[in-house]
Amino acid sequence: METEDGLLINAHSSVPPGPSQHPKGWKARCKPRRGGEKKVRLRGNGQTMKRKLEQPQEVVPLKQKPVSPSPQTKQLPKKPKSGFKGSGQPTPPSKKPLTDANGGSRPFVKTSSLFKNNPEIPDIQRTSVKQVQEKIFTSDSFDQLRLHPHLVSTITSVLKISNMTSVQKQTIPVLLEGRDALVRSQTGSGKTLAYGVPLVQSLQRAEPKIQRSDGPYALVLVPTRELALQSFETIQKLLKPFTWIVPGVLMGGEKKKSEKSRIRKGINILIATPGRLVDHINATKCLHFRRVRWLILDEADRILDLGFEKAVTAILNAVNAGGEKRQNVLLSATLTEGVSRLADISLQNPVSISVAGESQGSDGAHLRVTAREGDVGPPTSVEGEGFAVPEELQQNVVVVPSKLRLVTLAAFVLGKFKFEKRNKMVVFFSSCEQVDFHHALFRKVLDGDPEPGGPKQSQPLSSPLALLRLHGDMKQEERTSVFQDFLRSKEGVLFCTDVAARGLDLPRVTWIVQYNPPASLAEYVHRIGRTARIGSRGNSLLVLTPSEAEYVTFLASHKINVLEMKMESVLSSLMKDDRFVGSHWRNKNAHSADPQEAHRRATVLQTEFENYVHSSPEMVQWAKKALQSFIRSYATYPASLKHIFHVRSLHLGHVAKSFGLRDAPRNLRDSTIPDRRKKQKRHDLLKKPHGKGRLAKMLQSEYSSGLDPAPSKVRRKKKVAKDRIQGTPS
Ligand SMILES: Nc1ncnc2c1ncn2[C@@H]1O[C@H](COP(=O)(O)OP(=O)(O)OP(=O)(O)O)[C@@H](O)[C@H]1O
């Protein structure tokens, strides 16, 4: 069937409009975001002092050392080859040769020593803790549940699922009884079907039979657009035999007009992001909730984190006005105390369901399932006790001095994709700007497209690195297409923000890299939960600097175990890549076991990065913006983590290097200015662009409805300037 939007879809589905209907001018503002603290402020503080005293090695003078002679002095690179591989890449700014004082072009300076003046890498005190673990599968099948036979056959033949998971076994009967529920079970344990199956079972037998024109019988609220699409697809599959029930999705970034028209035609199961639904409640007259019998909040804690509380209250009021008796369900892998407030206002005499067990060695996990009645507190296993993480997930940490972060990430990515097969990796960054910048940088430097004058033996990767990016500052059509591409791909890397941390079921992901550590334990658990889903194996790598090493103790105190991976072993993968043999050593011991060789190659790689970044003033500007966004997001760690992540413990010169910048940007760098002035300078960098109270908005922007008021003239101007730098169409 063709929709009113001209798209071919399942005969009874209501789907979002396609790319061509994308509203012009939509662009969520994208700023650093954190789930926790929403204020950016600098603290002149004793805490920092204490930290410095405790870790004197971390205090490295800001003053730049004279640059030592380099193994590679490169010629000025020419204009980059046209177009990066793949879609969705903002075109990097065109390169103009840098000029010297006399206006002539000058060769680039090579990289200063990467391996000198770094803080010592502390020993990771590995306290082995017993992680909270859950048994995923049960031996019970869906046909034991007295479901409609067509629903059972759809689960087995379309979804190819036979046995229930623990959370499904516990939740489905409760919901079929008509009870409200608060459900917590680990990432990738099948929560979508835990609510989807009873929802479809109850609606297909509704009398009188549901009509499309009846409007919504169920509302499913989720925090992100990608999760909305994914949940829609699962519900759509379950509805295959019940063609008279129409699912539909409303989310930011789509054309409001076509959504209105789909609402008018009728959507019986409405999946939406809260902001967008509120927009329709306010503006779409034909939207009513007279028949709503189900309200489901998936990733309930995240919905609160994002400041959607007001939106959820507005939705609850609108739905309550409908008057129909209703079942309510809240779900997440990390239901925290904060959810009780939401539970208080949305649940009636709920059953709390928590799947938690302790692994008892090879003879199988002991399962502890709790179902408490009428208690609106979070189910057992809250943040203080530690969240359950998948048993098959191997968690690692690597401690890397700031200067070496970029080359270490590059070496890790290269190692997994050039020398191993079938890897699929998600790398988390703390801001959209960093995602864009690193994506462009890696495509250019790692993807076998070396600059003229680069190492002569450069060879492209045997196959191009499928490197994608996903964040909230991208147009919706691009977001959707990247999400689908990565979903289907067998290998590749996705650089993203936390927009991809929640709920996304990305099959075959083998590695999660947290290049910027998350701001909360819950986010850590959700990020790593994109791998090792539903009993499969997976790995994660957390990248910390020496001053952040204490984060490992923080994780251990919440029953999370990480294994240390040595930076040197990550860098050693460069030994297998002849593209980074320096010209001075090329014919000597390029493959020797000499540990210095890996350092030399890391230096060559860093030089490649720096040359690319310094190939034009626009590129330098782009790197600075990425650095600035990193520092801004660094300042938003919650107070409880400030002793580990404090902006004052950053060595700006070293951090700049990890953005391919040879020096810290001038307004950050002047080591001669007195402390008070220095503080002022850093404060400038952290200054919020639009005044007080904007951070909560920034945090939410990635998830916004896309229907924000038209940008002001000033904002439009800024956007155009930004687009020019990023090469995206304005
Ligand atoms: N009973 C089952 N047997 C096998 N696979 C299942 C079963 N139930 C669900 N799955 C599959 O497990 C995967 C994860 O399910 P789902 O996305 O619902 O997990 P989740 O608990 O919601 O995860 P998260 O907390 O990350 O959102 C999906 O691919 C789903 O199809």
The ligand as a Tripos MOL2 file, in Angstrom:
@<TRIPOS>MOLECULE
LIG
   31    33     1     0     0
SMALL
NO_CHARGES

@<TRIPOS>ATOM
      1 N1         12.5520  -14.7780   24.0390 N.pl3     1 LIG1
      2 C1         13.5100  -14.3710   23.2120 C.ar      1 LIG1
      3 N2         14.3710  -15.2630   22.6680 N.ar      1 LIG1
      4 C2         15.3380  -14.8510   21.8140 C.ar      1 LIG1
      5 N3         15.5250  -13.5740   21.4410 N.ar      1 LIG1
      6 C3         14.6940  -12.6530   21.9680 C.ar      1 LIG1
      7 C4         13.6470  -12.9910   22.8620 C.ar      1 LIG1
      8 N4         13.0010  -11.8700   23.2070 N.ar      1 LIG1
      9 C5         13.5970  -10.8530   22.5530 C.ar      1 LIG1
     10 N5         14.6130  -11.3220   21.8110 N.ar      1 LIG1
     11 C6         15.5450  -10.5090   20.9820 C.3       1 LIG1
     12 O1         16.4760   -9.9360   21.8760 O.3       1 LIG1
     13 C7         16.9280   -8.6760   21.3750 C.3       1 LIG1
     14 C8         16.8830   -7.6400   22.4790 C.3       1 LIG1
     15 O2         15.5520   -7.3640   22.8410 O.3       1 LIG1
     16 P1         15.1030   -5.9210   23.3580 P.3       1 LIG1
     17 O3         15.6140   -4.8710   22.4510 O.co2     1 LIG1
     18 O4         13.6590   -5.9770   23.6080 O.co2     1 LIG1
     19 O5         15.9180   -5.8550   24.7230 O.3       1 LIG1
     20 P2         15.7750   -4.8110   25.9120 P.3       1 LIG1
     21 O6         15.7360   -5.5740   27.1630 O.co2     1 LIG1
     22 O7         14.6550   -3.8730   25.6440 O.co2     1 LIG1
     23 O8         17.1670   -4.0520   25.8060 O.3       1 LIG1
     24 P3         17.5390   -2.5380   26.2650 P.3       1 LIG1
     25 O9         17.4520   -2.5100   27.7570 O.co2     1 LIG1
     26 O10        18.9100   -2.3490   25.7440 O.co2     1 LIG1
     27 O11        16.5200   -1.6590   25.6310 O.co2     1 LIG1
     28 C9         16.0310   -8.3680   20.1890 C.3       1 LIG1
     29 O12        16.7550   -8.6350   19.0190 O.3       1 LIG1
     30 C10        14.8880   -9.3380   20.3130 C.3       1 LIG1
     31 O13        14.3480   -9.7070   19.0670 O.3       1 LIG1
@<TRIPOS>BOND
     1     1     2 1
     2     2     3 ar
     3     2     7 ar
     4     3     4 ar
     5     4     5 ar
     6     5     6 ar
     7     6     7 ar
     8     6    10 ar
     9     7     8 ar
    10     8     9 ar
    11     9    10 ar
    12    10    11 1
    13    11    12 1
    14    11    30 1
    15    12    13 1
    16    13    14 1
    17    13    28 1
    18    14    15 1
    19    15    16 1
    20    16    17 2
    21    16    18 1
    22    16    19 1
    23    19    20 1
    24    20    21 2
    25    20    22 1
    26    20    23 1
    27    23    24 1
    28    24    25 2
    29    24    26 1
    30    24    27 1
    31    28    29 1
    32    28    30 1
    33    30    31 1
@<TRIPOS>SUBSTRUCTURE
     1 LIG1         1 GROUP 0 **** ****
